């Protein structure tokens, strides 16, 4: 493997869950032979779906293989890849579910928990998601509601619009609703406990398993109250506008609207990831002889220590760092 630092354009792993659609293929240039296409795991070293390198001497290798050969690419803050980044197309409602925190996941699953962040790329008129309980719950009421098929009545439904952001804490019951396309940034975990799946069956006629006992173990049973969109400040610069969407102990997500150019640095402490959600452009660094071109839907991994980077073109980017 080469020791020269440079941006790595990634190819995603795809997931054909039964609630998916075709918008990721049509609108985000995902050339995957999967139908429906529910999710693309854009930056992932998780064994359930690994992204691969698109070109140059690493072409065809998984991102994990490259990082195993160059652990310094993650930076001095992390020994293991801490995040997973996805596009999600909910053509139908996702299951009502909850994720455990790190402590429970480590003790019971030998894995990480799942804290996640959503940035809504598009939402049909009337689209909504589920976030938390409407009224106080306990284990007995929860199990009865699941048995009686009335769990949905206990949940807090929130209208969703393009550009909305949501931070989903472990223990929060939630579900992405029909007609929503979003980016999810999360811990590198695939732990989901389903409470209800609308009695749907897969292509073989089987219902997906539920995990009532474990879900009840980790659920926050308190009502969430009124969910408001957080205040967000857009900072304008020559050639771009920048907006911090989320910052937590695991990751930071920034939205950047590039009109002419945008410069930033990738330091030794941590890698960064660029995800293009609109438009197209190119990425230049001091080490590259020509720009790395990208279009809508592209994902680029930037190794720690890459140094000064410059984006050209007209595009919207999400920049993720840990």
N, C-alpha and C positions, 0 to 999 in steps of 0.2 A: 504494500500500500504506500501511496505517496505521502510525504510529510508536509507537503505544501498546503497551507490553509486556503480554502475557497468555499463559496456557497455550494450547498448540495440541494439540487432540486429533487423533490420527493414524488413518488407515485404511491397512491393510497391502496390500502386493503379495503374491500367492499363487503357490506353486509346486506343480505337479502331478506330482512325481517318482513313479516307479512303485512305490516302497516305502511311500508315504504311506497314510493312512487317512481316517477321518471324525471323529475326536475333537475336532479344532480347531473344527469346525462345531458339534458337539453340546454341547461342554463349555466352549468359550471364545468363543462368539458370533461366529464368523467367517462372515460372509454373503458367501461367494465362490462363484461358479458354476464350481468346479474340483473334479474327482473323479478319483482320490483327491487329497486336500489334504495334502501332505507338510510344507510350511513356509509360514509367514506372516512376511514381512519387515516387522516392526512399525515400526522406526525406521531408515530407509534413504534415502540419496541415491545409492546405487550404480546405474549405468545398467542393470544386469541386473534391477532391481526396486526401484522408488521408492515410498515411502509418500506418501500425500496428506493434505491437511488436511480435517478432517471438516466444519467449519462456519464460520460468520461470514464476514468479507470475504475470507478466503483459501480458502474452500470450493472443493475440486476442484483447487487448485494442488498441485504436488508440494512436498515439504519442501525439495527442492533449489532450486526457484524462489523460495520464500520466503527461504531463506538467501542466495541470490544477491542478492536485493534488500536484505537486511539481514544482511550478514556479521558484524555485531557480535553477532548472536544466538548465535554459537558461543563468544564470549568472547575474552579476550586470549591464551589459551594455544594456540588452534588457528586456523589459516587455512582448513583443510579439515575436513569432518566425519570424525572419526577412527574411528567405530564403526558397527556394524550389529547390530541386535538382532532375534532371531527366536524364534518358537515352532516346535518340531519335533515331529511325530507319526510315530514309526517303527512302523508297523503290520507292517513286515517289516525285515529287516536292511539297513542301509545298506552301500554298497560299502566295501571295505577301502582306505584312502586315506591321504594325507599332504599337508601344506601346507608351502610354502617359507617361509623367513624374509624379512625386508624386503630384505636385500642381494641374495639370489638372485632374488627376484621383480622387483626393479627392473632388474637386469641382463638377465634373460632374458624378462621379460614386460612390462616397463614399468609395473608395478603394485606395490601393496603386498603384503607377505606376509600370513599369516593366523595370528595368535595367537587362541585362543578359550577360553571358559569355559562350562561347563555347570552348570545347576542343575536337578536332576531333579524334575519335578512329580509324576510317577507312574511306577510300574514294575510290570508283571505279575510274578506269582510265577515265579521262575527266570530273570528277565530278566538279561542281562549285556551288557557292552560289551567291545570290544577296545582295549587300550591298551599299545602297545609290544611288543617281542619277548620271548619266553620265554628264548631262548638267544642267544649272540653270532652275528651274521650278517655276511656280506660280500656284495659285489655278485654274485659268481658263484653263491653258494648262494641268494641271493634270486631271481635270474633263473631258476634251475633249479626252485625251489619253485613259481614262477608257472607255468612251462611244464608241470610235472607235476601241477598242481592240488592241491598239498599245503601251500599257504601258511598256511592256517588253523592247521595243527598247530604252526607256528613262533611263534604269537602268544600274548600274555598275555591271558587272559579274566578279567574281573572281574565278580562279582555286583553288581547295582545295586538300590538301594532308594530309595523316595521320600525326598527331602530331601538326597540325596548331592550333592556338588559335585566337579567335576573341572576342572583347568586343563590345557589341551592346548597344549604348546609346539610351535612349528614344528619339523618333522623327526620328530615322533612318529607312527608308524603307528597308526591308530585306526579304529574303526567303532562307531556306535551300533547296538545290537541291537534285535531285535523286541520290541515291547511296552513301549517307553519313550517318555514324553512329557517334553520338557524345554524350558527356555529356554536359548538360546545368545547370549552376548555376545561379539563378535569385532571384530577390525580390519575396516574397510570394504574388503573384498576378496572376490572370488569365485573365487579360485585353488584348485583341487583337482586333485591328481594321483592317479588311480585305479590301484591295483595289482591288484585282483580284484573282480569283480562277480557271482560265482556263475553265470556264463554266462546271465544273464537277458537277455530281449529286451523291447523296448518295444512299444507298440501296433501299430507297423508291422513288427514282426518283426526289428528291428535291435538288435544288441548295442551298449551304450554303449562309447565308446572308452576304452582303457587308456593309461597314460602311464608305462610302466615305466622308461624311460631317465631322465626328469626326476625321477621318484620316487626312483630309486636315487641320483641326485645329491644329494638333500637329506635322505635318511633318516638318523636316528640308529640305527646298527646294534647298539648295546649293549643288553643286557637291562635291563628296567626294575626288576626286583626286586619286592618286596612293596609293593603300592599300598595305603596306608592313608588313611582320611578324615582331613583336617586337624582339629586341635582348633579349636573355634569357641566364642566366648564370647557369650552373650546378655546384653545390658544392659537392665534393666527400668526404665521410667519411668512416670509417671502417664499412663495412656491408651495406652501402646504398649510394645513390646519391640523392640530393634534388635540386629542381628547382622551383622557384617562377613563376607561370604562370600569376597571376592576383592579383591586390590589388586595391580596391575601397572603398568608404565610407560604403558599405553594407557587403562586404565579402572579404576574401583573399583565393586564391586557390594555393596549392602547389602540385607539382607532386613528388612522392617519389618512386624510384626504389630500392626495398629491395633485397639484395643478401644473407644476413645472419641475420641481425637484425637492428632495428631502435627504438630509445627511444625518448620520448617527454613527455611533461607535459600538462595537461588540468587544467588551473587555475580557480579561482573563477570568473574572469571577464566574461568568455563566454564558452559556449559549443563548441565542435568540431564534425566534421563528417568525417568518413573514407569511401571511395568508392573504391572497388577493381576492377580495369580494366584489370588486367592480373594476372594469377597464383593463388596461395592460400597461406594461412598461419594461424597464430594464434595471438591473442591479449591478453597479460597478464597485469594485474594491481596488485597493492598492496592488493586490496580488493577481488580479485577473486582467488579461490582455483585451478582452471584449466583454460587454455587458452580458449578464445572464438574463435572457429574455423570459418574460412571464405573461400569462393571460389570466382572465377571470377564473378562479378556482385553483390556481397554482399555490403550492406550498414550498417554501425554501427554508432549509435548516442552515443556520449560521453558526459555525463552531466558535467556541469561546476563544478569545484572543485574535479574532479575525481582523480587528482594527476598524479603520474608517470605512464606512459604506455610504453609497450615494444612490438613491432611487431617482430615475428619470421617467417621464411619461405622465399620463393622466389616469389615475387609479385610486381606489380605496383599499387600504391595507389594514389588517389587524396585526400588530406587532406584539408578540408574546415573549416574556422573559421570566426567569426564575430567580 
